[in-house]
Amino acid sequence: MSSAISPLAPDRFPALPPIGGVTCRVARARYKEWDRTDLTFITLDEGTSVAGVTTQSKCPSPEVEWCRKALVLGRARALVVNAGNSNAFTGNRGREAVEAIAARVAGALACEPSDVFVASTGVIGVPLPIDRAEAGLDAAFAAQPCDWEAAAATIMTTDTFPKAAVTTAMVHGKTVTITGIIKGSGMIAPDMATMLGFVFTDAAVSPDFLSEALRSANRDSFSCITVDSDTSTSDTVLAFATGKAGNTQLEDDESDGADAFRAALTDLCTQLAQLVVRDGEGASKFITVTVEGGENDDSARRVAMSIANSPLVKTAIAGEDANWGRVVMAVGKAGEPAERDRLAIRFGATQVARDGLAVEGYDETPVAEHLKGSEVEIGVDLGLGDGRATVWTCDLTHGYISINADYRS
């Protein structure tokens, strides 16, 4: 964890209600030489459904592989999250650590190991020490339940503030609550979900519908953010539904309240995703990139990501430099359909270019003023079709280099 809180952080941690069927505990496993909790243990009542999305990295962690297999069964009794060691690229020793964690929790809860989900975050290439994991679990078993803020803080690594959000929806006459905690600050360029994110709801939801709803929410949230264009080996987002709200179980889109649940889940995931960008390593600006006029939505999204991932665009924003030529560059390199003489660009509400040229009488003053703020908007119209996408990123500052140059020390 960094000692300096991001200037883009919210003023306070949100007020999160308890979720029926979910109990959080934290403990010190001492995966690193630090004086903080680094193991999160969350128990889930019997009958809890689970769904998830995981990294598309070709070098996934053993935890990701474990979760993928367990997700097929659609049920969950516990979640264990380790901070300070990703356990990725660790061969059989890494796999043995995950198996040991699942077995120890299964023994404590009298459930199957496949009902236990495991995630880890931190340095790559160092096997997770089984003795510390087991000692940490024993401490967690004996610990008193904690609140959401303690759980959110415990899963942090280079994060500067704990991240969480909550939404509600009316489902079949019952108010259901959806709460989420998330961690992420660097190595953020999701190719599915991103970072480590955990969603909990008291709604009754079938595993199949929960999976479909989460994947849909992911497309419009976690997969629309980037900090540094790097996709993690450990990215995992899991959603757990305990059914304690008492609603008639959501089975598909025809179920009463399905649309409301989908909308609330997407809203929650969007809030969480944007919090990650607001804690981007070294970030001082939160940037919204909107691309319109693409041949289709997917094409527009790829153009938007090209802009959001451009080091030249991001450093220009950091320096508050209205260099819209760099946006032109990023559009052109995206590999998507684009025509120079139809292109239009704006910063905030100020149009700076249209039809492939700077607008007549262009005055940089309002753009420069817009770039002085902590919230920056870049808008592009490709003029080709109805495709549209919005993605979120942050600027690239010297702070990013300092954090990552010293990450292992």
Secondary structure, DSSP 4 states (H G I P E B T S, - for coil): --SSPPTTS-SS-------TTEEEEEE---SSS-SS--EEEEEE-TT-EEEEEE---SS--HHHHHHHHHHTT-B-SEEEEEEEE---S-HHHHHHHHHHHHHHHHHHHTS-GGGEEEEEEEETTSPPPHHHHHHHHHHHHHSPPB-HHHHHHHT-SS-SS-EEEEEEEEETTEEEEEEEEEE-SSS---SSS-SEEEEEE-S-B-HHHHHHHHHHHHHTTGGGB-SSS---SS-EEEEEE--TT-PPPB-STTSTTHHHHHHHHHHHHHHHHHHHHHT-TT---EEEEEEEEESSHHHHHHHHHHHHH-HHHHHHHHTT---THHHHHHHHHT-S---GGG-EEEETTEEEEETTEEPTT--SHHHHHHHTSSEEEEEEE-SSSSEEEEEEEE---HHHHHHHHSTT-
